Amino acid sequence: MGEVIDIRSRKSGDELLLVIRDALVAKGSISRDIDSLTVSVELWRKAARGAGRSLKRPVRTVITDRVVHAVLADWPRDDHERRIQQAALRAAMNAASQYS
């Protein structure tokens, strides 16, 4: 596991919150392998919830296998986000079809 950084450290916490917030805005979710985190899982999830609050949007966090996820619960909420979601789905389908 990487170095553990206390999210209460203003600089580290603010940077993590911004990274998570940017990903949530860009694609509605963010996932990280737990072994690659530089903070504890609990602190990462806390930062994700803080990112949601800064966007005034609900965020759900969950751990599956060895991956932690943060997802905007109301994604997609407008046409712009629906276009992003549809493009991601098309890309995933195209990638999957290359293996069939």
DALIN-V223506 format. One record per residue. N is the residue number from 1. PHI is phi in whole degrees, 0 to 359 (NA if undefined). PSI is psi in degrees with one decimal (none if undefined). BURIAL is b if it has 9 or more other ideal C-beta (glycine too) atoms within 8 Angstrom, else e. Layout:
((N	PHI	PSI	BURIAL) (N	PHI	PSI	BURIAL))
//
This chain:
((1	NA	148.1	e) (2	287	179.9	e) (3	297	137.0	e) (4	269	126.1	e) (5	245	131.5	e) (6	288	120.0	b) (7	295	-18.3	b) (8	290	-15.7	e) (9	295	116.5	e) (10	307	-49.6	e) (11	296	-49.9	e) (12	296	-45.4	b) (13	296	-43.4	b) (14	296	-41.8	e) (15	296	-44.7	e) (16	297	-45.4	b) (17	301	-42.0	b) (18	294	-41.3	b) (19	298	-46.4	e) (20	294	-44.6	b) (21	301	-44.3	b) (22	299	-40.7	e) (23	293	-40.2	b) (24	297	-41.6	b) (25	294	-40.8	e) (26	287	-38.2	e) (27	216	6.8	e) (28	84	-6.2	b) (29	199	166.3	b) (30	208	141.0	b) (31	227	143.6	e) (32	221	140.1	b) (33	293	130.4	e) (34	301	-37.7	b) (35	292	-17.6	e) (36	264	-4.3	e) (37	293	145.5	b) (38	259	3.5	e) (39	227	169.8	b) (40	292	158.5	e) (41	301	-42.2	b) (42	298	-41.3	e) (43	289	-34.5	b) (44	296	-45.3	b) (45	296	-37.9	b) (46	297	-42.2	b) (47	296	-38.8	b) (48	297	-43.2	b) (49	295	-37.1	b) (50	296	-38.3	b) (51	298	-42.2	b) (52	298	-43.9	b) (53	298	-39.1	e) (54	294	-25.7	e) (55	268	-5.1	b) (56	58	42.6	e) (57	223	147.6	b) (58	285	134.9	e) (59	239	136.1	b) (60	249	136.5	e) (61	242	145.3	b) (62	208	152.3	e) (63	246	127.8	b) (64	234	129.5	e) (65	52	-117.4	e) (66	245	31.8	e) (67	233	135.9	b) (68	254	136.3	b) (69	237	146.1	b) (70	233	130.3	b) (71	226	135.5	b) (72	289	120.3	b) (73	292	-22.9	e) (74	256	17.2	e) (75	279	135.2	b) (76	275	142.7	e) (77	250	-7.7	e) (78	212	177.0	e) (79	298	-38.8	e) (80	300	-47.1	e) (81	291	-33.7	b) (82	295	-37.9	b) (83	295	-41.5	e) (84	298	-45.4	b) (85	296	-43.9	b) (86	296	-39.6	e) (87	296	-40.6	e) (88	294	-40.5	b) (89	296	-42.4	e) (90	298	-42.5	e) (91	297	-41.5	e) (92	295	-42.4	e) (93	295	-41.4	e) (94	297	-42.5	e) (95	295	-41.4	e) (96	292	-34.8	e) (97	290	-19.7	e) (98	289	-17.0	e) (99	257	3.2	e) (100	261	none	e))
//
